[in-house]
Amino acid sequence: MSITILTLAIGVDYCKSLEKALKGKELYAKKHGYTYIQPGEEHWDRRRPIAWSKVPFIIDVLLKLPEGALVWQSDADVYITNPNLRLEEHVLPLLPENKDMLLIYDACKHLNSGNILMRNTQWCRDFWKRVNQRTDCTYHIWWENMAIIKELEENEIDRQKVHISN
């Protein structure tokens, strides 16, 4: 089973401050045979706050991967604390077969886009395109995270395709 890990990190100082987390993901992917993609400024959408740049990055990658490929989007500030745990054994079982995306709540019980497991499907690609078009959330304090929440609140089909784990 092929798994791709995506982490967007933009800016020399930002990358330096997160060096351990970024290197840890790279080593984790190598250890388990996953593909690790960590681009830089080539994916920076300067028309919006920088956090939004991960959305067109996700879309770009999904368009290049085969249908059904598994993708774990993990924010740059996420640190893997136990690199021996495999995604197939500890995360993938949380994603039901009839769902295309796994999201989690943060400590404040808000839906959080810091870690997302997804299957590359037509629905998933369309979902991210709709999130990317949400100009009403451009400057919301939660940026793209609020766009994800609104898409799920407003679309029954989206809610049916997403599993939210505690």
Solvent accessible surface area in square Angstrom, and as a share of the most:
residue,aa,sasa,rsa
1,M,154,0.69
2,S,75,0.49
3,I,3,0.02
4,T,2,0.01
5,I,0,0.00
6,L,0,0.00
7,T,0,0.00
8,L,21,0.10
9,A,2,0.02
10,I,12,0.06
11,G,27,0.26
12,V,124,0.71
13,D,118,0.61
14,Y,99,0.38
15,C,36,0.21
16,K,147,0.62
17,S,87,0.56
18,L,32,0.16
19,E,108,0.48
20,K,164,0.69
21,A,7,0.06
22,L,10,0.05
23,K,99,0.42
24,G,22,0.21
25,K,0,0.00
26,E,76,0.34
27,L,98,0.49
28,Y,7,0.03
29,A,1,0.01
30,K,162,0.69
31,K,117,0.49
32,H,23,0.10
33,G,67,0.65
34,Y,17,0.06
35,T,74,0.43
36,Y,44,0.17
37,I,53,0.27
38,Q,68,0.30
39,P,17,0.11
40,G,21,0.20
41,E,86,0.39
42,E,131,0.59
43,H,41,0.18
44,W,83,0.29
45,D,14,0.07
46,R,151,0.55
47,R,195,0.71
48,R,36,0.13
49,P,29,0.18
50,I,84,0.42
51,A,32,0.25
52,W,0,0.00
53,S,0,0.00
54,K,13,0.06
55,V,0,0.00
56,P,37,0.23
57,F,2,0.01
58,I,0,0.00
59,I,19,0.10
60,D,44,0.23
61,V,10,0.06
62,L,1,0.01
63,L,104,0.52
64,K,149,0.63
65,L,43,0.22
66,P,93,0.59
67,E,115,0.52
68,G,38,0.36
69,A,10,0.08
70,L,10,0.05
71,V,0,0.00
72,W,26,0.09
73,Q,2,0.01
74,S,0,0.00
75,D,39,0.20
76,A,3,0.02
77,D,92,0.48
78,V,35,0.20
79,Y,122,0.47
80,I,28,0.14
81,T,116,0.67
82,N,66,0.34
83,P,57,0.36
84,N,98,0.50
85,L,77,0.38
86,R,76,0.28
87,L,7,0.04
88,E,39,0.18
89,E,106,0.48
90,H,93,0.42
91,V,43,0.25
92,L,28,0.14
93,P,92,0.58
94,L,85,0.42
95,L,7,0.03
96,P,47,0.30
97,E,156,0.70
98,N,109,0.56
99,K,39,0.16
100,D,11,0.06
101,M,0,0.00
102,L,8,0.04
103,L,1,0.00
104,I,62,0.31
105,Y,84,0.32
106,D,49,0.26
107,A,108,0.84
108,C,94,0.56
109,K,154,0.65
110,H,74,0.33
111,L,19,0.09
112,N,49,0.25
113,S,4,0.03
114,G,10,0.10
115,N,38,0.20
116,I,0,0.00
117,L,6,0.03
118,M,0,0.00
119,R,34,0.12
120,N,0,0.00
121,T,25,0.14
122,Q,100,0.44
123,W,28,0.10
124,C,0,0.00
125,R,30,0.11
126,D,53,0.27
127,F,0,0.00
128,W,0,0.00
129,K,75,0.32
130,R,72,0.26
131,V,0,0.00
132,N,42,0.21
133,Q,129,0.57
134,R,32,0.12
135,T,111,0.64
136,D,87,0.45
137,C,1,0.00
138,T,15,0.09
139,Y,167,0.63
140,H,64,0.29
141,I,138,0.70
142,W,88,0.31
143,W,100,0.35
144,E,10,0.04
145,N,17,0.09
146,M,28,0.12
147,A,0,0.00
148,I,3,0.02
149,I,22,0.11
150,K,58,0.24
151,E,9,0.04
152,L,11,0.06
153,E,116,0.52
154,E,106,0.48
155,N,49,0.25
156,E,91,0.41
157,I,116,0.59
158,D,2,0.01
159,R,104,0.38
160,Q,96,0.43
161,K,58,0.24
162,V,9,0.05
163,H,59,0.26
164,I,60,0.31
165,S,18,0.11
166,N,161,0.83
